């Protein structure tokens, strides 16, 4: 693999961000859900972009790998699992890092010069049972990056928001246009937005998303196949490949049991809700491996909205925090709201613990959120620690007590 050193984070996540594995969306504006269509297109597009990442989380192999690997690292910090006793840990790390590809490069505007697939002999020697190939993209002359699941996920999210709303058009930008640029380089006849979107959605169902994406394009070119729409693409892929959402339910359940131990009723609800999202994501993939692309391929934009709404009705949505630190959530169990704020516990622990599992000195990332709650009494993690105590609803305080982490 290429060294991913001295990189500069260039992609713009100021408008909104989704935290993989923690099912948390944040937006820099306040959004009106009572009359969603009255929001500005950029707001609606940002919401759709981040919601697309949630869909990827719970219904793609790439999302599953991300979920498991990120939470595995948190559990190691919490000393809930022992690195020495779990042979899967290093393998999960290697698989996720290798197949994810780069998420940062030195330039934000790129011109693709060449696309090559090469085998990594060191990884192949370590894990003989798997194919250890990666896609090396040469860009802007002689610079290189590894193309993998990350770029595909971001390209898919951008194409989804663009299909629904009049959002800012991105041109030749890393990572949002990478998949399109690769198609234009390899097989320009299929570089249509909707076809690229379908290719992205298929690729994220494969463990090695980047290699699958490029090999699929090259096979289509060899067969001189130019699909008229994503339905034709779906038939072609399913006739030539065995593909689908892969994951291990027990692995997710084990992770959640470590994160939310005991018989606390609210913990039971959130664990069941998370597991059921993956189950529902699997069911959606059984109806079509590219169900999102099929939702967005129809010509009538109002029908597109309706199709997306049906998906949201099935999957619901986790926590969204807007610019006013207001919470939105759409999580239900038996037709009733469930307390989804417990998703925030693992997120703040991840942000506030160093690699040794000790609390850092930095401010809690949810300080502004807690401060906006009615009846807030203060937070000992703010700058004025001598005068303030933690509110009883503080997720950091609650989970520190749960795991026996020193908070003094």
N, C-alpha and C positions, 0 to 999 in steps of 0.2 A: 504493500500500500504506500501511497505518497505520504510524506510528512505533512500533517495539518497544523503547521506552526506559524506563529506571527501573523495570524489572520485578523482582519478587521471586520466587525459585524456591520453590515451595510444595509440589510433589508429593513424596511420600515415597519415597525410594529407599534408605532405610537397611536394609531387610530384604534387598534384593538389587538388583543393577544389571547391565545388559548394555551393553557398549560396542560400538555399531554399527561395522562395518567391521573391527574388531579381533577379532571372534569370541571374546570373553572375557566370562564370567559370574562374578559375585562374590556370595557370600551371607554374611549376618552370623551364620549358625549352621553347625554341622557336620551334614552329612547322611549317612545310612546308605544306600549304594547296594546293599549286599549284601541288605538286606531293606527296600526302598524304602517299602513300605506301612506300616512300623512308625514312620516319621517322623510328626511332627505335621502336621496338615492345612495349617497356615500355611507350614511348610517346603516341603511338596510343592507347594502353590499357588505359592509364590515361585519355585521351580524351574521350574514349568510356565510361569509368566508370562515369565521371562527366556528360556526355551527357545523360546517363541512368537516372541520378537524375533529369535532366530536363524533360525527358519523364515521370517520376513518378510525377513530379510537376503538369503537365497539363493533365494527363490521369488516375490518380488513386484517390480514395477517401482519402487515406492517404496524398497524395500530396495536394489535395484541402484543407483538414483540416489544414495542415502546412501553406499553403499560407494565408488562412484567419486569422489564429491565430497570425502569425508573424506580418502581416501588421496591424492587429487590435491593437497590442501593440504599434506600431510606431504611429498610428493615435491618440492614447491616449496621448503619449508624446507631439504630435503636437497640442493637445487640439482641434482636429478636431471632436472627439466624446467624449461625457460625460459619464463617467462610471456609474453615477447614473441614466442616462436616457436610458441605453441600457441593457435590461435584458439578452441578449445573451452573453454579454462579459464574465461573470464568467463561464457560461456554456461552452463557447468555450475553455476557459482556462482549465477547468476541463477535458473536453473530450480529448483535445489534449495531456495534460500531462499524463493522465491515460493510454490512448491507445498507446502512443508513446513508453512507456517503458524506460529502461535505455539506455543512450548513453555512459556511462563510468562505469568501474568497477575497482577493485584493481589489477587485473591480466590481462595480455594480452594473455597468453596462458592458455586455460581452458580445463578441463575434466568434462563432464557433468555426474553428479551422479544421478539426478532425475529431472523429469519434472512434475509439478503439477498445476492444475487449481484451483484457490480458489476465492470465492466471497468476495467482499468488502462491508460489511454491511453499513458502513457510507455513501459511495457513493450511494448505493441502497436506503437508506432512503431519501437522498437528491433528487435523480432523479429516481423515482420509475418506470418510463416507460421504462427504459433501463436495459439491463443485465450488471451488473458491475462485470465481472470476469476478472481475470488477470492470466498470466502464470508465475509461480515462478520457476526459474531454480536453482537447487542446483548444485554447481560446486566446484571442487578442495577440496572435503571433505564436509565442512559445510557452505561454503559461498553461498550467494544467489543474484540473480538479477532478475528484471522484464523484461521478453521478450515481445517486442511489435513491432510496425511499424518501428522503427528506425533500429533495427537489421535486419529486413526483407529487408528493402530498401538497406542497405549496402551489405547484402549477395547477393541480386539480381544484384547489380551493379558489384560486384566482379566476379560473375559467368558469367556475360555478357562479360566483358573484357577478362576473361580467355578463353571463348569459341572462341573468335576471334583472340587472339594474344598470343604469347609465353611470358607471363608476369611472374613476381615473384610469385612462388607458396606459398600460405599461408596455414599453417597447424594448426588447433585447435586454431585459433586466433579470439579474440573478436574485432569487431563484424562480420568480413567478413565470418567466417566459422560457425557461430552459428546455422543457419538453417540446415546446413549439419549435425552438431553434434546432433541436436535434432532428425533429421530423423534417424541417426545411433542408437540413444538410443531407440527411440520409435518403429521403423519399418525399420531395416537395409536393407531389400530387395528393398526399394525404394530410397535409398540414392545416386542414380545416379545424376551427375551434372545437366543434362537437366531436370529431373523430379523435382529436388529441385528448379530449376529456375522457372519452371511452377507453382509450389506450391507458391513460393514467389509472382509471378505476380498475381495469383488469390487472395492471402491473402490481398494484398495492396488495393484491390477493396472493402474490407470489413472495416467497421468502427473499429471493434475490431480485428485488423489483427493478433495479436499474438494468441488469443484464437481460431480464425478460423483456423489458420495454424495447431495447435496441434490437434484440433477436427477433421479436415479433415484427417490427418494422421491416427488417431485412428479409424476413420470410414473405411478407406481403409484397415487397418489391420483386422478389424472385418469382413469385406467382403472378406478378402483374395484376394484383388485386387492389382495386380502388373502390371501397365501399361507398354506396350512395348515402347511407346514413348509419347511425350506431346500431340499428337493428341488424343490418347486413354484417357489420363488424362483429356483433355478438354471435351470429351463426357461424361465421368464419372461425373465430377463436374457439368456440365450443366444439367445432368439427375437427380441430387440429390439436387441441390441448386438453388435458385434464386439469382443471383449475377451480379454485374455490377458497373460501375463508377457512383458515386453519388455526386451531388454538386448543388449549387443554383447559376445560372448565375447572378441574380439580386444582390446577395451579392457581387460578384466580381466587378460588374459594380459600385456599391455604393462605394466600397473601392477605386477603381481607380478614381472615380470622386472627392473623397476627396484628394487623393495624387496628382492628376494633374488637379487642378480646372481651370475654365475659358475656353475661346474659342481659346486659342493658338493653331494654326494649328498643330504644332509638337506634342503637348500633345494629340490632337485628334488622330493622327496617332498611337502613342504608345499605347493608351488605346484600340483602335480597334485591334491592333496587338495582345496584350495580351489576350483579350477576345477571339479572333479567335483561339489562340493556344488551349484554353480549349475546344472550339467547335470542333476543328480538333481532339483533343485527344479523345473526346467522340465518334466521327465518327470512329476512329480507333478501339476503344473498341467494337463498334457495328459490325465491321467486324469479330473481335475475341477478347474475353476477355484476351487472352494471345498472342497478336499479336507479341510482341517482342520475346517470346519463340519460336513461329512458325518460325520467321525469322532465328533464330539461330539453329534450330534443324536439318536443312538439312546437309547432309554429306559433300557436296562440299563447301569448305571454300570460294571460289570465288562467289558462289551463295549467301552465307551468307552475304558477303560484299555488293552484289547488293541489297539484301532485306533491309539491314540496310540503304543503301543509299536512297532507296525509302521512308523509314520512315522519313529520314532527309529532303528529298525533300518536304514532306508534312508539317512537323512541323517546318522546318527551324531551326536556332539556334540563341540564344541570344548573349550577349557579352562574348568574351573570351579574357583575358589579359594574355600575355605570359611573360616569364622571362625578355624580353627586353622592357616590358611595352607597347607592341604593341597591338592595338585593332583589333580583328576580329569580324565580325558579319555576320549573314545571314538572315536578316529580310527584308521582302519586302512587298510592298502594290501596287497592280496593276502592278506588274512587275518591280517596281522601289524601290531602297533602301530607307528605312526610317531612321530617326535619332533616333537610338536606345540608344544613350548615356544618354537619359533621364531616363533610368532604373537606372543609377548610383546615381541619386538624392536621392531617398528613401534609398538606401544602405548606403550612407555616413551619412545621417541624423541618421539612426539607430546606426551607429558606433560612431558618435560624440556627440550625445545627452545623457545626464544622464536621470535618471528616472523622473526628474522634467521637462524635455524638455529644459534644459539649455546646451549650448555648453561646452564641457569639454576642458581641457587644452592639451590633447594629440594631436599628429600630425595627420593630415588628412591621412587616409589610401590610398588615391589616389594621394598623393603628388608626388611620383616618376612618376606616369603616366602623370600627368599634366606637370611635368618638362620636359618630353621627347617630348612634342608637339612643333611644329614649331611656333615661335612667342610668346613663353611663357614669361610672364613678372614677374613672381614671385607669391608667395602665402603668405597671412598674417597669415596663420596657420602654417608656417614653424618656425624654431627657431629664425630667424632674423626678427621678426615681425615689427620692427621699420623701416626697409628699404624696405619692400616688400609690394606689393598690390596684390589683387586677379586678376588673368586673367579673362577677360570677359566671357570665356567659362567655368569657374570653376563651377562645379555642386553644391558644397556646398554653395558657395556664392549666386548662382542663387536661390536655394531653401530656403536659409535663408531669402532672400529678399521676396520670395513668401509667406512665413509663418510668416513674421514679427519677426524673431528671431534676437536678438541683436548679432551683429558680431564685435563690437568694443572691 
